[in-house]
Amino acid sequence: MQHTTTRRQWMTAIAAAAACAALPAWASNDRTVEVWKDPNCGCCQDWVEHMQANGFTLTVYETGNAAVRARLGLPQRLGSCHTALVGGYLLEGHVPAADVKKLLQQKPKALGLTVPGMPVGSPGMDGPEYKGRKDPYDVLLVTKNLMNNDVSTRVFTSYR
């Protein structure tokens, strides 16, 4: 019973944050992704195309992502160049589609996933201009304690 109550509290808090921000409602379809990005960011568009190629349907808002990230409670230190919502989870930055699928399958109690910064070799940061370079990076699972708003992370997937 504790799990259900905690999950319900988490979902209520996230839904309230979205409503206060006048954002579209959470997608009910796990394959529907809403993305906020800068209209001039090529790597964000490349990530959108990566997600589409992996079976996701995307709605893109060309308004930047800093305000959305802040409203959803993700600290700037965990930020990147675009923010997305899918299946009740936040995605920040160049998260691989395989990890999004894994997240949606496992359904952990979490705010979502982030790839802080813009690591070369991650989806969207892997174009020909990088000449095959692949820097190591981690996809982090982000959790938030609703009692004290404390945000913590753990490695979800490591790319080396």
C-alpha positions as CSV (number, residue, x, y, z in Angstrom):
1,M,0.0,0.0,0.0
2,Q,2.9,2.4,0.7
3,H,4.1,2.0,-2.8
4,T,0.7,3.1,-4.3
5,T,0.4,6.1,-1.9
6,T,3.9,7.3,-2.7
7,R,3.5,6.8,-6.4
8,R,0.1,8.6,-6.3
9,Q,1.7,11.5,-4.3
10,W,4.5,11.7,-6.8
11,M,2.2,11.7,-9.8
12,T,-0.1,14.3,-8.2
13,A,2.9,16.6,-7.5
14,I,4.2,16.3,-11.1
15,A,0.7,16.8,-12.6
16,A,0.3,19.9,-10.4
17,A,3.6,21.3,-11.6
18,A,2.6,20.8,-15.2
19,A,-0.8,22.4,-14.6
20,C,0.8,25.4,-12.9
21,A,3.1,25.8,-15.8
22,A,0.2,25.6,-18.3
23,L,1.9,22.7,-20.0
24,P,0.1,20.1,-22.0
25,A,-1.2,17.1,-20.0
26,W,1.1,14.1,-19.5
27,A,1.0,11.7,-22.4
28,S,-1.1,8.6,-21.8
29,N,0.7,6.7,-24.6
30,D,4.1,5.6,-23.5
31,R,5.4,6.2,-27.1
32,T,4.2,9.9,-27.2
33,V,7.0,12.3,-26.3
34,E,6.7,16.1,-25.7
35,V,10.0,18.0,-26.2
36,W,11.0,21.5,-25.3
37,K,14.1,22.8,-27.2
38,D,15.7,25.8,-28.7
39,P,14.6,26.3,-32.3
40,N,18.2,26.7,-33.5
41,C,19.7,23.6,-31.8
42,G,20.7,21.0,-34.4
43,C,21.7,18.4,-31.8
44,C,18.3,18.6,-30.3
45,Q,16.7,18.0,-33.7
46,D,19.1,15.0,-34.2
47,W,17.9,13.6,-30.9
48,V,14.2,14.1,-32.0
49,E,15.0,12.1,-35.2
50,H,16.7,9.4,-33.1
51,M,13.6,9.0,-31.0
52,Q,11.3,8.9,-34.0
53,A,13.6,6.3,-35.7
54,N,13.1,4.2,-32.6
55,G,9.3,4.2,-32.7
56,F,8.4,7.3,-30.6
57,T,5.9,10.0,-31.7
58,L,7.1,13.5,-30.8
59,T,5.5,16.9,-30.4
60,V,8.2,19.6,-30.3
61,Y,7.9,23.0,-28.7
62,E,10.5,25.4,-30.0
63,T,10.5,27.6,-26.9
64,G,13.6,26.6,-25.1
65,N,13.7,24.2,-22.1
66,A,15.0,26.1,-19.0
67,A,11.6,27.2,-17.7
68,V,10.1,23.7,-18.2
69,R,13.1,22.0,-16.5
70,A,12.8,24.4,-13.5
71,R,9.0,23.9,-13.2
72,L,9.4,20.2,-13.2
73,G,11.9,20.3,-10.4
74,L,15.1,19.2,-12.2
75,P,18.2,21.1,-10.8
76,Q,20.2,22.9,-13.4
77,R,23.3,20.8,-12.5
78,L,21.4,17.9,-14.1
79,G,20.4,19.9,-17.2
80,S,21.1,19.7,-20.9
81,C,19.8,21.4,-24.1
82,H,16.3,19.9,-24.2
83,T,13.7,18.5,-21.9
84,A,11.0,15.9,-22.7
85,L,8.1,14.2,-21.1
86,V,7.1,10.6,-21.9
87,G,4.8,8.2,-20.0
88,G,4.8,10.3,-16.9
89,Y,8.6,10.7,-16.8
90,L,11.0,13.6,-17.5
91,L,13.8,13.1,-20.0
92,E,16.6,15.6,-20.0
93,G,19.2,15.7,-22.7
94,H,20.6,13.1,-25.0
95,V,19.0,10.0,-23.4
96,P,19.2,7.0,-25.8
97,A,15.9,5.6,-26.9
98,A,16.9,2.1,-25.6
99,D,17.1,3.6,-22.1
100,V,13.7,5.3,-22.5
101,K,12.2,2.0,-23.5
102,K,13.9,0.3,-20.5
103,L,12.5,3.1,-18.2
104,L,9.0,2.7,-19.5
105,Q,9.2,-1.1,-19.1
106,Q,10.6,-1.1,-15.6
107,K,8.5,1.9,-14.4
108,P,10.6,2.8,-11.4
109,K,9.5,5.4,-8.9
110,A,11.4,8.3,-10.3
111,L,11.2,11.8,-11.8
112,G,13.0,10.4,-15.0
113,L,16.3,10.2,-16.8
114,T,19.0,12.7,-17.5
115,V,22.2,12.8,-19.5
116,P,23.7,16.1,-18.1
117,G,25.6,18.2,-20.5
118,M,26.0,17.2,-24.1
119,P,28.4,14.2,-24.3
120,V,29.8,13.5,-27.7
121,G,28.7,10.1,-28.9
122,S,25.3,10.2,-27.3
123,P,22.2,10.3,-29.6
124,G,22.1,13.6,-31.3
125,M,25.7,14.3,-30.5
126,D,27.0,11.6,-32.8
127,G,26.9,13.3,-36.2
128,P,29.6,13.1,-38.8
129,E,31.1,16.4,-37.5
130,Y,32.4,14.4,-34.5
131,K,34.3,11.9,-36.7
132,G,33.2,8.8,-34.7
133,R,34.3,10.2,-31.4
134,K,32.5,8.7,-28.4
135,D,33.1,10.1,-24.9
136,P,32.0,8.1,-21.9
137,Y,28.8,9.2,-20.2
138,D,26.2,8.0,-17.8
139,V,22.4,8.0,-18.1
140,L,21.2,8.9,-14.6
141,L,17.9,7.9,-12.9
142,V,16.6,11.0,-11.0
143,T,14.5,10.5,-7.9
144,K,12.8,13.2,-5.8
145,N,11.8,13.0,-2.2
146,L,8.4,14.7,-2.0
147,M,8.7,15.4,1.7
148,N,11.8,17.6,1.4
149,N,12.1,18.1,-2.4
150,D,15.6,16.5,-2.2
151,V,16.8,15.3,-5.7
152,S,19.1,12.4,-6.0
153,T,20.6,10.3,-8.8
154,R,22.0,6.9,-9.5
155,V,23.5,5.4,-12.7
156,F,20.8,3.8,-14.9
157,T,23.1,2.9,-17.8
158,S,26.8,3.6,-18.3
159,Y,28.3,4.1,-21.8
160,R,32.0,3.5,-22.0
